[in-house]
Amino acid sequence: MKSYPELVLEELQHDNTPRTSAQIEAQIAARTGVTPHKTAVHGAIIALRARPEVHLIHTETYPRKYSLATLSGSVKTKAEISA
């Protein structure tokens, strides 16, 4: 079985529209039948932010809405800048 951060990441990858943690939790519960404790999504988001390959963005106003950052073609990596 997948960990809860993996389920949150899959949900954000599946549909990248900005959503609140309650909306993310409802989608995961509808898909998998897993009903986590009330702070599980927040814990999963904190765990995902620690991963260097995952770039989460959120709104500044409450309730916060989370989504994955997408890289555009005009963004350069550190290696491209250094070259």
DSSP file (Angstrom, degrees, kcal/mol; ACC not computed):
  #  RESIDUE AA STRUCTURE BP1 BP2  ACC     N-H-->O    O-->H-N    N-H-->O    O-->H-N    TCO  KAPPA ALPHA  PHI   PSI    X-CA   Y-CA   Z-CA
    1    1 A M              0   0    0      0, 0.0     2,-0.1     0, 0.0     0, 0.0   0.000 360.0 360.0 360.0 144.6    0.0    0.0    0.0
    2    2 A K        -     0   0    0      1,-0.1     2,-0.1     2,-0.1     5,-0.0  -0.405 360.0-109.8 -78.5 152.7    1.2    3.5   -0.8
    3    3 A S     >  -     0   0    0     -2,-0.1     4,-1.8     1,-0.1     5,-0.1  -0.373  31.3-109.2 -74.6 162.2    2.1    6.1    1.9
    4    4 A Y  H  > S+     0   0    0      1,-0.2     4,-2.5     2,-0.2     5,-0.2   0.894 118.5  55.0 -64.2 -40.1   -0.2    9.0    2.3
    5    5 A P  H  > S+     0   0    0      0, 0.0     4,-2.5     0, 0.0    -1,-0.2   0.893 107.8  51.4 -58.5 -36.0    2.3   11.5    0.8
    6    6 A E  H  > S+     0   0    0      2,-0.2     4,-2.4     1,-0.2    -2,-0.2   0.886 109.2  50.0 -66.4 -37.6    2.4    9.3   -2.3
    7    7 A L  H  X S+     0   0    0     -4,-1.8     4,-2.2     2,-0.2    -1,-0.2   0.901 111.4  48.5 -66.0 -40.6   -1.4    9.4   -2.5
    8    8 A V  H  X S+     0   0    0     -4,-2.5     4,-2.3     2,-0.2    -2,-0.2   0.924 111.8  49.5 -64.4 -44.1   -1.4   13.2   -2.2
    9    9 A L  H  X S+     0   0    0     -4,-2.5     4,-2.3     1,-0.2    -2,-0.2   0.916 110.5  50.2 -61.8 -43.6    1.3   13.5   -4.9
   10   10 A E  H  X S+     0   0    0     -4,-2.4     4,-2.3     1,-0.2    -1,-0.2   0.904 110.2  50.7 -60.6 -41.4   -0.6   11.2   -7.2
   11   11 A E  H  X S+     0   0    0     -4,-2.2     4,-1.9     1,-0.2    -2,-0.2   0.904 111.2  47.5 -65.0 -41.1   -3.7   13.2   -6.7
   12   12 A L  H  < S+     0   0    0     -4,-2.3    56,-0.3     1,-0.2    -1,-0.2   0.857 113.6  48.4 -68.3 -34.4   -1.9   16.5   -7.5
   13   13 A Q  H  < S+     0   0    0     -4,-2.3     3,-0.3    -5,-0.2    -2,-0.2   0.855 109.3  53.8 -71.8 -34.6   -0.3   14.9  -10.6
   14   14 A H  H  < S+     0   0    0     -4,-2.3     2,-0.4     1,-0.3    -2,-0.2   0.922 129.6  10.2 -66.4 -44.7   -3.7   13.6  -11.8
   15   15 A D     <  -     0   0    0     -4,-1.9    -1,-0.3    -5,-0.1    -2,-0.1  -0.908  66.8-169.5-140.2 107.8   -5.4   17.0  -11.6
   16   16 A N        +     0   0    0     -2,-0.4    52,-0.1    -3,-0.3    -4,-0.1   0.160  42.5 126.6 -91.0  19.4   -3.2   20.0  -11.0
   17   17 A T  S    S-     0   0    0      1,-0.1    49,-0.1    50,-0.1     2,-0.1  -0.559  75.9 -94.8 -72.3 142.1   -5.9   22.6  -10.4
   18   18 A P        +     0   0    0      0, 0.0     2,-0.3     0, 0.0    49,-0.2  -0.366  56.8 173.9 -60.1 128.9   -5.3   24.4   -7.1
   19   19 A R  B     -A   66   0A   0     47,-2.0    47,-3.4    -2,-0.1     2,-0.1  -0.969  31.5-112.6-138.6 152.3   -7.3   22.7   -4.3
   20   20 A T     >  -     0   0    0     -2,-0.3     4,-2.2    45,-0.3     5,-0.2  -0.322  37.8-106.6 -75.1 165.3   -7.6   23.0   -0.5
   21   21 A S  H  > S+     0   0    0     43,-0.5     4,-2.6     1,-0.2     5,-0.2   0.863 121.8  55.5 -63.0 -34.2   -6.4   20.2    1.7
   22   22 A A  H  > S+     0   0    0      2,-0.2     4,-2.2     1,-0.2    -1,-0.2   0.888 107.9  48.5 -65.0 -38.3  -10.0   19.2    2.4
   23   23 A Q  H  > S+     0   0    0      2,-0.2     4,-2.0     1,-0.2    -2,-0.2   0.896 112.1  48.7 -67.9 -39.6  -10.6   18.8   -1.4
   24   24 A I  H  X S+     0   0    0     -4,-2.2     4,-2.2     2,-0.2    -2,-0.2   0.929 111.9  49.6 -64.1 -44.7   -7.5   16.7   -1.8
   25   25 A E  H  X S+     0   0    0     -4,-2.6     4,-2.5     1,-0.2    -2,-0.2   0.897 109.5  51.5 -61.3 -41.5   -8.5   14.5    1.1
   26   26 A A  H  X S+     0   0    0     -4,-2.2     4,-2.3     1,-0.2    -1,-0.2   0.894 109.8  49.5 -64.3 -40.0  -12.0   14.1   -0.3
   27   27 A Q  H  X S+     0   0    0     -4,-2.0     4,-2.1     2,-0.2    -1,-0.2   0.906 112.0  47.8 -65.5 -41.3  -10.6   13.0   -3.7
   28   28 A I  H  X>S+     0   0    0     -4,-2.2     4,-2.9     2,-0.2     5,-0.6   0.917 112.3  49.6 -65.4 -42.4   -8.3   10.5   -2.1
   29   29 A A  H  X5S+     0   0    0     -4,-2.5     4,-1.5     1,-0.2    -2,-0.2   0.890 111.4  49.3 -63.3 -39.5  -11.1    9.1    0.0
   30   30 A A  H  <5S+     0   0    0     -4,-2.3    -1,-0.2    -5,-0.2    -2,-0.2   0.879 117.9  39.8 -67.4 -37.7  -13.3    8.8   -3.0
   31   31 A R  H  <5S+     0   0    0     -4,-2.1    -2,-0.2    -5,-0.2    -1,-0.2   0.903 133.1  17.7 -78.3 -43.0  -10.6    7.0   -5.1
   32   32 A T  H  <5S-     0   0    0     -4,-2.9    -3,-0.2    -5,-0.2    -2,-0.2   0.664  89.4-125.7-108.6 -19.3   -9.1    4.7   -2.5
   33   33 A G     << +     0   0    0     -4,-1.5     2,-0.5    -5,-0.6    -4,-0.2   0.484  63.1 139.9  83.0   1.9  -11.6    4.5    0.4
   34   34 A V        -     0   0    0     -6,-0.5    -1,-0.3     1,-0.0    -2,-0.2  -0.696  34.9-167.4 -82.6 124.3   -8.8    5.6    2.8
   35   35 A T        -     0   0    0     -2,-0.5     3,-0.1    -3,-0.1    -9,-0.1  -0.912  13.7-168.3-112.5 103.7  -10.1    8.0    5.4
   36   36 A P        -     0   0    0      0, 0.0     5,-0.0     0, 0.0     2,-0.0  -0.228  31.3 -82.0 -84.3 174.9   -7.1    9.6    7.2
   37   37 A H    >   -     0   0    0      1,-0.1     3,-1.8     2,-0.0     4,-0.3  -0.299  54.0 -95.1 -70.7 167.1   -7.0   11.7   10.3
   38   38 A K  T 3  S+     0   0    0      1,-0.3     4,-0.2     2,-0.1     3,-0.2   0.670 121.0  43.1 -66.9 -19.9   -7.7   15.4    9.9
   39   39 A T  T 3> S+     0   0    0      1,-0.1     4,-2.2     2,-0.1    -1,-0.3   0.246  81.5 104.2-106.5  13.7   -4.1   16.6    9.6
   40   40 A A  H <> S+     0   0    0     -3,-1.8     4,-2.3     1,-0.2     5,-0.2   0.881  79.2  50.6 -64.4 -39.3   -2.9   13.9    7.3
   41   41 A V  H  > S+     0   0    0     -4,-0.3     4,-2.6     2,-0.2    -1,-0.2   0.916 110.4  49.8 -66.6 -41.8   -2.9   16.1    4.2
   42   42 A H  H  > S+     0   0    0      1,-0.2     4,-2.2     2,-0.2    -2,-0.2   0.918 112.0  48.2 -62.8 -42.5   -0.9   18.8    5.9
   43   43 A G  H  X S+     0   0    0     -4,-2.2     4,-2.2     1,-0.2    -1,-0.2   0.887 111.6  50.3 -63.1 -38.6    1.6   16.3    7.1
   44   44 A A  H  X S+     0   0    0     -4,-2.3     4,-2.5     2,-0.2    -2,-0.2   0.889 109.2  51.0 -67.2 -39.2    1.9   14.8    3.6
   45   45 A I  H  X S+     0   0    0     -4,-2.6     4,-2.1     2,-0.2    -2,-0.2   0.905 110.0  49.8 -65.6 -40.5    2.4   18.3    2.1
   46   46 A I  H  X S+     0   0    0     -4,-2.2     4,-0.9     1,-0.2    -2,-0.2   0.918 112.2  48.3 -61.9 -43.2    5.2   19.0    4.6
   47   47 A A  H  < S+     0   0    0     -4,-2.2     4,-0.4     1,-0.2     3,-0.4   0.881 111.0  50.7 -65.0 -38.5    6.8   15.6    3.7
   48   48 A L  H >< S+     0   0    0     -4,-2.5     3,-1.2     1,-0.2     6,-0.3   0.852 103.3  58.8 -69.1 -34.4    6.5   16.4    0.0
   49   49 A R  H 3< S+     0   0    0     -4,-2.1    -1,-0.2     1,-0.3    -2,-0.2   0.776  97.9  61.4 -65.3 -24.3    8.1   19.8    0.4
   50   50 A A  T 3< S+     0   0    0     -4,-0.9    -1,-0.3    -3,-0.4    -2,-0.2   0.698  85.8  89.9 -74.4 -18.5   11.2   18.0    1.8
   51   51 A R  S X  S-     0   0    0     -3,-1.2     3,-1.1    -4,-0.4    -3,-0.0  -0.676  71.3-148.6 -81.3 126.5   11.6   16.2   -1.5
   52   52 A P  T 3  S+     0   0    0      0, 0.0    -1,-0.1     0, 0.0    -4,-0.0   0.767  94.6  55.8 -67.7 -23.5   13.9   18.1   -3.9
   53   53 A E  T 3  S+     0   0    0     -5,-0.0     2,-0.5     2,-0.0    -4,-0.1   0.579  95.3  77.0 -85.6  -7.9   12.1   16.8   -7.0
   54   54 A V    <   -     0   0    0     -3,-1.1     2,-0.6    -6,-0.3    14,-0.0  -0.898  59.3-170.8-107.0 127.0    8.6   17.9   -5.9
   55   55 A H        -     0   0    0     -2,-0.5    14,-3.7    14,-0.2     2,-0.3  -0.899   8.7-174.9-120.3 101.1    7.8   21.6   -6.2
   56   56 A L  E     -B   68   0A   0     -2,-0.6     2,-0.3    12,-0.2    12,-0.2  -0.723   3.6-167.6 -94.9 143.2    4.5   22.6   -4.5
   57   57 A I  E     -B   67   0A   0     10,-3.0    10,-2.1    -2,-0.3     2,-0.3  -0.923   5.4-173.5-123.6 155.8    3.0   26.0   -4.7
   58   58 A H  E     -B   66   0A   0     -2,-0.3     8,-0.2     8,-0.2     2,-0.1  -0.969  28.5-100.0-144.7 160.2    0.1   27.4   -2.7
   59   59 A T        -     0   0    0      6,-1.4     5,-0.0    -2,-0.3     0, 0.0  -0.410  25.1-132.3 -75.8 157.4   -2.0   30.5   -2.5
   60   60 A E  S    S+     0   0    0     -2,-0.1     2,-0.2     4,-0.1    -1,-0.1   0.728  84.2  72.6 -82.7 -23.4   -1.2   33.2    0.0
   61   61 A T  S    S-     0   0    0      2,-0.2     4,-0.2     4,-0.1    -2,-0.1  -0.592  91.8 -74.1 -94.7 155.5   -4.8   33.5    1.3
   62   62 A Y  S    S+     0   0    0     -2,-0.2     2,-0.1     1,-0.1    -2,-0.1  -0.702 112.9  46.5 -91.5 145.7   -6.7   31.1    3.5
   63   63 A P  S    S-     0   0    0      0, 0.0    -2,-0.2     0, 0.0    -1,-0.1   0.502  95.6-137.8 -72.2 138.9   -7.8   28.5    2.9
   64   64 A R        -     0   0    0     -4,-0.1   -43,-0.5    -2,-0.1     2,-0.5  -0.360  11.1-150.5 -66.7 141.0   -4.6   27.7    1.1
   65   65 A K        -     0   0    0     -4,-0.2    -6,-1.4   -45,-0.2     2,-0.3  -0.963  12.3-152.8-115.5 131.5   -4.9   25.9   -2.2
   66   66 A Y  E     +AB  19  58A   0    -47,-3.4   -47,-2.0    -2,-0.5     2,-0.3  -0.768  22.4 154.1-108.2 146.8   -2.1   23.6   -3.3
   67   67 A S  E     - B   0  57A   0    -10,-2.1   -10,-3.0    -2,-0.3     2,-0.3  -0.960  43.9 -93.8-156.0 168.5   -0.8   22.5   -6.7
   68   68 A L  E     - B   0  56A   0    -56,-0.3     2,-0.3    -2,-0.3   -12,-0.2  -0.702  38.8-120.2 -87.3 140.2    2.3   21.3   -8.3
   69   69 A A        -     0   0    0    -14,-3.7     2,-0.5    -2,-0.3   -14,-0.2  -0.608  25.1-149.9 -76.6 137.2    4.6   23.9  -10.0
   70   70 A T        -     0   0    0     -2,-0.3     2,-0.4     0, 0.0    -1,-0.0  -0.923  11.4-129.1-110.7 136.2    5.1   23.2  -13.6
   71   71 A L        -     0   0    0     -2,-0.5     2,-0.2     2,-0.0    -2,-0.0  -0.649  19.3-146.8 -83.1 133.5    8.3   24.3  -15.3
   72   72 A S    >   -     0   0    0     -2,-0.4     3,-1.2     1,-0.1    -1,-0.0  -0.552  26.3-109.9 -92.4 166.2    8.0   26.3  -18.4
   73   73 A G  T 3  S+     0   0    0      1,-0.2    -1,-0.1    -2,-0.2    -2,-0.0   0.705 114.5  61.5 -68.5 -19.5   10.5   26.1  -21.3
   74   74 A S  T 3  S+     0   0    0      2,-0.1     2,-0.4     0, 0.0    -1,-0.2   0.592  80.5  98.5 -85.3  -9.6   11.9   29.5  -20.6
   75   75 A V    <   -     0   0    0     -3,-1.2     2,-0.3     1,-0.0    -4,-0.0  -0.655  65.4-148.3 -80.8 128.9   13.1   28.5  -17.1
   76   76 A K        -     0   0    0     -2,-0.4     2,-0.1     1,-0.0    -2,-0.1  -0.744   6.6-129.9 -99.6 145.2   16.8   27.7  -17.0
   77   77 A T     >  -     0   0    0     -2,-0.3     4,-2.0     1,-0.1     5,-0.2  -0.369  31.9-103.5 -80.4 168.2   18.4   25.2  -14.7
   78   78 A K  H  > S+     0   0    0      1,-0.2     4,-2.3     2,-0.2     5,-0.2   0.872 123.1  54.1 -60.5 -36.9   21.5   26.0  -12.7
   79   79 A A  H  > S+     0   0    0      1,-0.2     4,-1.6     2,-0.2    -1,-0.2   0.888 108.2  48.9 -65.9 -38.9   23.7   24.0  -15.1
   80   80 A E  H  4 S+     0   0    0      1,-0.2    -1,-0.2     2,-0.2    -2,-0.2   0.871 111.9  49.0 -68.7 -35.5   22.3   26.0  -18.1
   81   81 A I  H  < S+     0   0    0     -4,-2.0    -2,-0.2     1,-0.2    -1,-0.2   0.894 112.4  48.1 -68.0 -40.6   23.0   29.3  -16.3
   82   82 A S  H  <        0   0    0     -4,-2.3    -2,-0.2     1,-0.2    -1,-0.2   0.786 360.0 360.0 -71.2 -28.2   26.6   28.3  -15.4
   83   83 A A     <        0   0    0     -4,-1.6    -1,-0.2    -5,-0.2    -2,-0.1   0.474 360.0 360.0 -70.2 360.0   27.4   27.1  -18.9
